Amino acid sequence: MSSARLIRFVLKPAVCAASLGPLGVLVFGAFTGGLGANPIEAITHGTGDWTLRFLLLTLAVTPLRTLTRWNPLVRFRRMFGLFAFFYASLHLLTYVWLDKFFSWREIARDIPRRPFITMGFLAFVVLVPLAATSTAGMIRRMGGRAWRRLHRLVYLSAIAGVVHYWWLVKADVSRPRLYAMALAVLLGSRLFVAYRKAGGVTSPVRPRASISATR
């Protein structure tokens, strides 16, 4: 089996099924009472965690491809990004539906009192145009350069998502700190690659062989 067929018919379905696993765990826990005393909070935290994880996976594709030199890895980036948007949508829906029961007045009163909600909403809004332009047809219509420029907003969404989580927990910031450290590493690697492409790092000059050696 060729590499392309292996990715299309084996690896992609397997990764897609694994990406739906967290949702299956939450649904199973909701029907069996396995989400603890506060199931709404468990669903909110679960969908939020997986949103951040898929955002970081999306950002990690390019550095991992550079390290492993396995170019087909880039074919999973769009899938990871769409799953980040999927879990972000579930995260927002849990707050609007299960927590506030679509009470827009209560939500409007909640936003000034809880700045982390505004930051989380910013992270979601940034993901909307990225998900809408994730198809091959949109890439052709926009052009590769404009499409890549737009999709750099994924870094803004990830930063806003980490800040949203950090402000949410207030006291124990050990878990959001881990996300922040992972994001810092990914951002640093991207800046380093951009610095090298800009000519900031020059390749070492190889010494010229002496005339006697060449002879």
C-alpha positions in Angstrom: 0.0 0.0 0.0 1.3 3.4 -0.9 1.9 6.1 1.6 -1.0 8.2 0.3 -3.4 5.3 0.5 -2.2 4.4 3.9 -2.9 7.9 5.2 -6.2 8.2 3.5 -7.7 4.8 4.3 -6.0 3.8 7.6 -4.3 6.7 9.5 -6.9 9.4 8.9 -9.9 7.3 9.9 -8.0 6.1 13.0 -7.0 9.6 14.0 -10.6 10.8 13.4 -12.0 8.0 15.6 -9.4 8.8 18.4 -10.3 12.5 18.2 -14.0 11.6 18.8 -13.0 9.5 21.8 -13.2 12.3 24.4 -16.7 13.2 23.3 -17.7 9.5 23.6 -16.3 9.5 27.1 -18.3 12.6 28.1 -21.5 11.2 26.6 -21.0 7.9 28.3 -20.3 9.5 31.6 -23.4 11.8 31.2 -25.7 8.8 30.8 -24.1 6.6 33.4 -23.5 9.2 36.1 -19.8 9.1 35.8 -19.2 12.8 35.6 -19.3 13.4 39.3 -21.5 15.6 41.4 -21.4 18.5 38.9 -21.7 17.0 35.4 -22.1 20.4 33.7 -18.8 21.6 35.1 -17.2 18.3 34.0 -18.5 18.7 30.5 -17.4 22.4 30.4 -13.9 21.6 31.6 -13.6 18.5 29.4 -14.5 20.3 26.2 -12.3 23.3 27.1 -9.3 21.1 27.7 -9.7 19.2 24.5 -10.0 22.5 22.6 -6.7 23.6 23.9 -5.1 20.2 23.2 -6.2 20.2 19.6 -5.1 23.8 19.1 -1.6 22.8 20.4 -1.6 19.7 18.2 -2.4 21.9 15.2 0.5 24.2 16.0 2.8 21.3 16.6 2.4 19.7 13.2 4.9 22.0 11.4 7.7 21.6 14.0 7.2 17.9 14.2 7.3 17.6 10.4 10.6 19.6 10.4 12.1 17.3 13.1 10.9 14.0 11.6 11.1 15.0 8.0 7.8 13.2 7.4 6.0 15.6 5.1 2.7 13.6 5.1 2.2 14.7 8.7 0.9 18.1 7.4 -2.2 16.3 6.1 -3.4 16.0 9.7 -3.2 19.7 10.5 -6.6 20.6 9.1 -8.2 17.7 10.9 -6.7 18.8 14.2 -7.8 22.4 13.6 -11.4 21.4 12.8 -11.6 19.3 15.9 -10.3 22.2 17.9 -13.2 24.3 16.5 -15.6 21.3 17.2 -14.7 21.1 20.8 -14.7 24.9 21.2 -18.3 24.9 19.8 -19.3 22.3 22.4 -17.6 24.2 25.1 -19.5 27.4 24.2 -22.7 25.5 23.8 -22.4 24.0 27.2 -22.1 27.4 28.8 -24.9 29.0 26.8 -27.3 26.0 27.0 -26.6 23.8 30.0 -25.3 26.5 32.3 -27.3 29.6 31.3 -30.3 28.0 29.5 -30.0 30.6 26.7 -30.7 33.4 29.1 -29.0 36.2 27.1 -29.7 38.8 29.8 -27.9 36.7 32.4 -25.0 36.1 30.0 -24.7 39.8 29.4 -24.5 40.4 33.1 -22.0 37.6 33.5 -19.5 39.0 31.0 -18.4 42.1 32.9 -18.0 40.2 36.1 -16.0 37.4 34.6 -13.3 38.6 32.1 -12.2 35.1 31.4 -15.6 34.6 29.5 -14.7 37.5 27.1 -11.2 36.0 26.5 -12.7 32.6 25.8 -15.3 34.1 23.4 -12.4 35.9 21.6 -10.6 32.5 21.2 -13.8 31.0 19.7 -14.6 34.0 17.3 -11.0 33.8 15.9 -11.5 30.1 15.1 -14.7 30.7 13.1 -13.1 32.2 9.9 -10.4 29.6 10.1 -12.9 26.7 10.2 -14.9 28.4 7.4 -11.9 28.6 5.1 -10.4 25.2 5.8 -11.6 23.6 2.5 -9.4 23.1 -0.5 -11.8 25.3 -2.5 -11.4 28.2 -0.2 -7.6 27.9 -0.4 -7.8 28.1 -4.2 -10.2 31.1 -4.0 -8.1 33.1 -1.5 -4.7 32.1 -2.8 -2.1 30.4 -0.7 -0.4 33.5 0.6 -3.6 35.2 1.8 -4.8 31.9 3.3 -1.7 31.3 5.2 -1.8 34.9 6.5 -5.3 34.4 7.8 -4.6 31.1 9.4 -1.8 32.6 11.5 -4.7 33.8 13.7 -4.6 30.3 15.2 -1.8 31.6 17.4 -4.1 34.4 18.7 -6.8 31.9 19.4 -4.4 29.6 21.3 -3.0 32.5 23.4 -6.6 33.7 24.2 -7.6 30.2 25.1 -4.7 29.7 27.5 -5.4 33.1 29.1 -9.1 32.2 29.4 -8.1 29.0 31.3 -5.6 30.8 33.5 -8.1 33.4 34.6 -10.7 30.8 35.1 -8.9 28.6 37.6 -7.5 31.6 39.6 -5.8 29.6 42.4 -4.2 26.4 41.1 -2.7 27.4 37.8 -0.6 24.2 37.4 -2.6 22.9 34.4 -2.9 26.2 32.5 0.8 26.7 33.1 1.6 23.5 31.3 -0.5 24.7 28.3 1.3 28.1 28.4 4.7 26.4 28.4 3.8 24.1 25.5 2.4 27.1 23.6 5.6 29.1 24.4 7.7 26.4 22.9 5.6 26.2 19.8 5.7 29.9 19.3 9.4 30.0 20.0 10.0 27.4 17.3 7.9 29.3 14.8 9.8 32.5 15.5 13.2 30.7 15.2 12.2 29.3 11.8 11.1 32.7 10.7 14.3 34.2 11.9 16.4 31.7 10.0 14.3 32.3 6.8 14.9 36.0 7.2 18.7 35.4 7.1 19.3 35.9 10.8 21.2 32.6 11.1 23.8 32.0 8.5 25.1 28.6 7.7 28.7 28.0 8.7 31.3 28.6 5.9 33.0 25.4 4.9 36.7 25.7 4.6 38.1 25.5 1.1 40.3 22.6 0.4 43.9 23.5 -0.1 45.5 23.3 -3.5 47.8 20.5 -2.4 44.9 18.5 -1.0 42.8 18.8 -4.2 45.8 17.8 -6.2 
